[in-house]
């Protein structure tokens, strides 16, 4: 795999050097997908919309013309570019964030067929104008459409109530529903050693019960994060975003009457046990001290209120 550019290297480059580096990475999108994805994650986490859009536009041109590009690569880059354009618009603090300007409509329609009315409905969710009246029963089995809508509302909440840039919260938009499905289906349960299975009288480890379908627990979240941080290619930025935005997620669930304050506080107390190991990992992650700093600031001060 080609060498990744890290954040500390990138932020100290001048504008021309940054553009050249991003162009080179985008040209590798077909053969070095992991390098491109890491850079997309990095720019999203650090809220660099202009650089991100430049990277994605070049990558989009590459996957659109390279015959070896897979359909999955084309769809992924297209969706990421559309999100980046929309988030750039919303971060510009428009007077009416639920009405797409003609230039945004034109930019998106150049990528996929899209009706302005459909786009405006999407923007209404992302900007917080539209909210469903949720019941836990709507989400207990993690129905994909319902979870997708809930995550859009979370992005709006995180931006308005916690000042989180859309790019960073978007890193957890797909991960969190995936985590809940993997937990519910047993994919994050402890693996039983074959030796244990062959020994008579050895109790089989069982996962802790997870009574609330939208509240993570430390055991399974640790395994989910481990997959992001230990499997090649690693994805440190989504992992850091997922952990550090947990307090905001729990506040969001309370605001939507999907989680009680005592449940939120108990969840945070449980998840706090992950902090030290994650801090050790990110303190040794070269090239971006900000990740360790973000994890270090995850504290009891971020607990949801009891009101």
N, C-alpha and C positions, 0 to 999 in steps of 0.2 A: 504493500500500500504506500502511496506517495505520502510525504511528510505533511502533517497537518500544520496549519498556521495557527498559533495560539493568540489569545486575546491581547496579551501584553506586547507581543510582536506587532500585531495588527494596529493597535491604537497609537503606536509610536511611528507608524509610517505616514508620510505625507499623502495628500489626496491622490496624486498621480500613482504613487506606489501601491496604495490601497486598491485603486481601480485595476491596476495591472495584476495584482495578486488575485483579486476576485475573478477577473477574466480567465486567468489560468486555471483556477479551481473549477469554474463553470465548464470549461472545455473538457474537464475530466469526468463530467457527471455520468456518462454512460459506463465507462470502465472503472471509475473510482467513486462509486456512488456514496460510500461511507465518508470519504473526505468531504464531498459536497454537503452531505447531510450534517456532518459535524459543524461545518461553517455556517450553515443555515441555522442550526440550533444556537450557536454562539451569538450570531447577529440578532436573532430573535430575543434571546435572554437579555442582551445588553441594549435592546431597543434602538437598533440602528436601521430604521426603515429604508432610507435611501440606498445604503450599501446592500441591504438584503434584496431590494427590488432589482438593483443592477445585477447582482449575482443570479437571481432567478430568471430575469429576462434573457440573459446570455445562455443560461442552462436550458431555458425553454426553446430558444432557437436551435440549440444543439440537439435536444431530443426530438425536435420536430423534423429535423433533416437527416439525422443519423439513422440509417436503416437498421443498425444493430441495437438501437434503443428499444426496450420492451414497452409494451402497452402500459404496464404498471409504472415504469419510470415517467412516461409521458403524462399519465393521469396524476401522479404524485406532484410533479413539478408544476403542472397547470394549477392544481388546487392550492399549492403553496403560494404561487404567484398571485392568484386571485385574493387569497387571504391577506397577503402583504399589502396589496393595493387598497383593499378595504380598510385595513387597520391604519394605514398611513392617512387615509381620509378622516377616520374617526379621531385619530390623535391630533389632527389639525384643529380640533375644537370648533367644528362648523356650527353655525347658528341653528341649523336644523339637521341633526345627524341622522334622521330617519328619511331624508330625501336625497337621493343620489344625484350629484351634479352631472351634467352631460358628459364631461370629460371622463369621469369614473365609469359611467355607463358604456361609453365608447371603448375604453381600455379593456373592460371585462368582456364586452361583446366580441372583441377581437380574439378572445381566447375560446369562448364557448357561446352558443346561442343562449341569450338571457333576456327576459322581459324586465322592463324597468319596475313594474309593479311587484314582481317577484323579488327583485333586489331590495326594494324599499321595505318589504316585509322582513327580509333578513336583517337589514340595518336596524329596524325597529327593535328586534330582539337584542342585537349586539350593543345598542345604545341605551337599552333599559326602558324604552317606551312601552314595549309589549312584554307582559309577564303572564304566565299561566297561573291558575290557582291549583297548586299541586297538592296531591294527597300521596301518602307513602305507598299506597297500593298501586299507584301509577308507575312506581319505580322499583318495587320490591324485587321483581324478576329482571330488572335492568333491561327493559325493552329498548332496543337500539334507538328508535325514533324519539322516545321520551327522554332517554339519557342525552341524546344529541341536543335536544331543545333545552334541557336543564343546563348543559354545559355552556350554551350560548348565553343564558341568563347569568351564569357564574362569571363569564368574561366581563359582562357589563357591570356586575356588582363589584368585582375586583378592581375595575378601573375607577368607578365612581366612589366607592366606599374606602378603598385601600390605596388608591393611586398607583395600581399595578398596570404597567403598559400591556396592551393587548398581546404583543408579541411574546412576552414572558408567560402570561397566563395561558396563551394558546398552546404552549408546550405540554400542558397537562390535559388539554381538551380531549385528546384521544387516549392518553395513558390512564387516566382515572377510570373511565368506563371499562377499559381492558382489565385493569386491576380488579375491579369488582366482579367482573365475569369470571376471571381466573380464580378468584377466591371462592366464589359461589360454586364453581364446578370442581373444586378440589385440586386445581393445578398448583396451588401454593401451599398445599399440605406438606408436612415433613416427609421426606423420602425414607422408606423403611429399608434398612440395610439387609441384604440377603442373608447374612449370617444370623441376624435377629429373627428373621422369618423361619429359619431352620431350627432354631433352638426352642425346645418346648418350655413353656412356662414363662417366657420373656414377654412382658406386656407390650402391646403395639402402641406406639405413640399416637395420640389423637390430637388434632388441632383444637385450640380453644374455641368455644362457641362464639359465633358472631351474630348477636341478636339484631343489630341494626344494619340494614343493607347498604347504607350510605356512609357509615362511619368506619374508617380503616382501623385495623389493629396492628400492633407492633410486630407480631410474629409473621403474618403474611406480607405486610408491607416491607419488612426487612428482606424477605425472599424476592419480592418483586423488584426492589431497588438493587438487590445484588445482581439480578439478571442484567440490569441496565449498566452496572458499574464493573462487572466482571467478565461478561461475555463480549467477544470481539464481533463487531466494533462496539466499544463502550459509548454510552451517551450520557456524559456527566451533566450537561445542562438541563435536559428534561428531568433527570434524577434530582438535581438541586432544586429546580422549580417545584417539583411535586412535593418534596418534603417541606420546603420553606413556605409554601402556600397553603399548607394544611390548616393553620389557624384561620386563614381567610375563608377557606372552604367550609369550615365548621360554623363560622359566623354567618355565612351565606345560607347554610341549611337552617339555622335558627331563624333568620329573617324570612324564610319561606315556610316556616312552621313545620319543618321536616325533621327537626332535631330539638330535643329539650336541653336547657342549659346544663343540667346535671350530666346528661349524656355527653355533651360537648366537652365539659371539663374532665370527665373520666377518660374520654378518648385522648385528649391532649396529655394528660398525666401518663397514659400508657405509651403514647408515641414519643414522649420525652426520652424514653430509654434508648432510642435510636440515635440521639444527637451526638454522643461522644464518638461512636464508631464512624459516623458520617463525617464528623469534624476531622478525625484522624485521616480519613481518606482524602478529603478535599484539601487539608493542610499539606499533603504530599502530592497534590495534583499540580504539576508544573504549568506555569503560563497564565494562571488566572487566580490571583489571591482573593478576588471578590466572592468566589463560591464559598470558600471557608469562612469569610466574614459573614455572609448571609446565613450560613448554618449556625455560626456562633451566636448570632442575634436571635435565633429561635429560642424563646424563653417563656417563662411563666407569665411575663408581662403581656404576652399575646393571647392569654386565655380569653375566651368569650365572656361577656358579662353575664350576670345572673338575672338580668332584667329582660 
